[in-house]
Amino acid sequence: MVAVVDDASLIRDSVGLLMPGLDVVAAVATVEELLRRRPVADLVLLDLHLANLEAQPDVRQGVAAIRAVTGRGYRVCVYSQEERRFVLAACLAAGASGVVAKALPTGRAEQLFREVAAGGVVVPQSVVGILEVLVRRDCITLLSERQRQLLHGRARGLSYAQVAKQLFVSESTLRGYWLDLTRSLSESLRSLTPAEIEHALGLAPGDLLEFWPGEGTDARDWWRVGSGG
């Protein structure tokens, strides 16, 4: 069962029709409406940009919206046009279990939504590259050598089949490794501070403050994060 939060009525009305494998139990325009209705759902599909803050200053979006929804016990998958990799990484750091691009074919998007609803973690390729750098520079350390090899291959765009051949394991075994790895990386990402990530990636102090979740974040602070839709 899936709930959809998107201010575009076309998206709200079409998800259930175009993705017949999803049982859409609620389709609303704001996080506030979702939390008022409290539908029973295995997953919430959440757009990042939900309203014009000047017209509706109390509407939560971006990282603030992710935190509000996950704080009520929902699994969240961001469904957005956003492409900036630090913004997407910040979504995972704020508690989202997946990020799916609206540009993907509907069949592929539905498959990814089902993976997240079943307990998986979907990490965009651009964010995999960030995580690989953090692991390589010992900012994230709780990984086995095999997991590091797998992350290295995936960060370079290799398919499961290609990496499986390199590591002499079956593709199905590798997919199981990847599920465990993405869960571990997602949890580790949530514990990092902007300063730690800036240092590991060679960024200037304060470069991530526009994107990275922090205590007391509200909708106004995250207008830029949600601006990609």
N, C-alpha and C positions, 0 to 999 in steps of 0.2 A: 504494500500500500504506500502510495506516494502523495505528498502534498507539494503544490507548486506555488512559489511566491515570486511574482513578476508583475511589474506595472503595465506591461504590454498585454492588452486583452487577447491579441492574436496568439501569443505564446500560451497564455492560460487556457484558451479554448482549444488549442491544437495539440497539446502534448498527448492527451489521452487518445486522440484520433490518429495521430501519426506514429505513436509508439504503443501499439495495442497490447504489448506485453506488460505495460505498467497499469496498475489499478489506481487511478487518480481519485483520491477521496476528498481533496479540497484544492481549490485554485483561487488564490487571493492576491490582492495588489500590494499589501504591506505586511511586514513582520508583525506589526501590532494587531492586525486582524487575525493572523494565524494564531497568535498567542491568546487572543480572546476566545477563539473557537476551539483551540486545543484538539484538533483531530487526531485520531489514532493513526500513526503512519510510521513505516519503517525508514523512510527517507524524506527529507525536505530538499527540493530543488530550488535553489535560491539565486536570484539575479543579484548582482552587486549594486546596480544603480536603480533605485526604486522610486525616487520622487525628486522634484525640485525643492531643495532645502529652503529657498526663500519663501516658497508658497506653503510648504509643510515642514517647518523646522523641527518638529518632534518625531518625524519618521526616521527610524533607524535603517542604516544601510551599510554596505562595506563590512569592515571587521566588526563594528558594533552590532550589526545585524547577525553575523555569524555567531558571535558570543551570546547574544540574547537567545537565539534558537537552540544552540547546543546546551546552553545553561538550563533549558527546560527538558533536556534529555533526548532531543532529537539528533539523529545523524544528519549531517548537512553535506550536500554536494553543490558546489557553486556551478551555475550554468550561465556563462557570460561571454561577451565579446572582448573582454579584457585580455590583453596580450603581454603586458609588462611583467617580466618574470619575477621581479621583487614583489609586486602586488599579489601575484598568484602564490608565491611562497608565503607571504603574509597571511593569506587566507588559510593555508594549512596550519601555520603557526597559531592562528586564532581558534583552531578547532575543527575546521572543515575536514571531512574524510575524503574529499575528492574535488577536482576542478575539471570541468568539461567545457570545451569551446562550443559556442553556438554555431560555429562554422562547420562542425562535423556533420556528416550525413546522419539522418535521423536513426538509421539502423545501428550505426556504431555508437551514437550517443545513448540510445536505449540500452545497449549491451553494457556500457560503462556504468550507467545508473544502476542496473541490476547488480553489477559487481559490488558497488558501494553499499547498496541496500543489504547485500548478503554478508557484509562485514569486511569487504576489501577496501583498499585505499588506491585512488587513482591520482597519480602525480603527472602533470604535464611534462613533456620532454624538456622544455626549457628549465623547469625547476629541478629535474633530475641532474642537470649539469651543475646547478648551484650546490645541490646536496653532495655531489661527487667531490667538488672542491672542498667543502667543509669537512668531509671524511678524510680526504687526502692531507689536509692540514691539521688533522687531529682535533677539530672542533667538535666532531661527533666521533666517538671512539668505540662504542659497544657493538662492533661488527667483527665477524669472523673473516679470515682471509678469503674464503669462498664468496662470502657476501660482498666483499670489496671488489673482487674480480667481476662479479655479476654487475655491480653498480658501474664499474668502469666501462664495461661493454655497452650497457644500456645508455649511459651518458653519451656515448659516441654513436648512437643511433642504430646499433646492431639489433637484429631481430632475435627473438627467442631461439630460433633454430640456429642462427649463427653463433650465439653465445653458448648454446648447449653443445655444439660441435667442438668449440674451443675448450670447454670444461669437461668434456667426455661424460655428460649426463644426458638423460632424456629431456625432451622439451617439457613434458608434463611435470617432471621433477623440478625443472628450472622455474616453472610458473609458481610452484609452491614456495620455492625459495624467495621469489620476487614478492609474493604476498607477505611473507614474514618480514622481508627487508623493508618494504614500503611502510608497513605498520611501525617498525622500529624507528625508521627515519622520521616519520611524521611525529611520533611521540618525542623524539629528541629535538626536533625543530621547535616544538612548543616550549622547550625549556631554555632556549638560547636568547640572549639579549641582543639588541641592535649593536652594541659595542663589540661583542664577541664576533658577530658576523662581519661587521665592518673590518675588524682587524684581520680575520681570516681571508677575506676577499680583497683586501688592499684598498678599501674605500676610505674616504675621509670621514672623520668623526661627525656624526649628525646626518650623514647621507641617507640613512634608512628611516629617520624619524617620520618622514612623510608617509611611509608605507607600513612600518612594523607595528604590531599591536603592543599597547602598553596599558598599564592600569589607569582606569578612569577615562578610557577612550569613549567618546560619544559620536553621534552622527556628524556633527559639524567638523570634528577633527578628521573624519574619514571621507569627506566629500570627494577628495581627489582620488581616493582608492576606488570609489564607486563610479567614477565618471566614465568608465569604459563600457558600461552597460552589462 
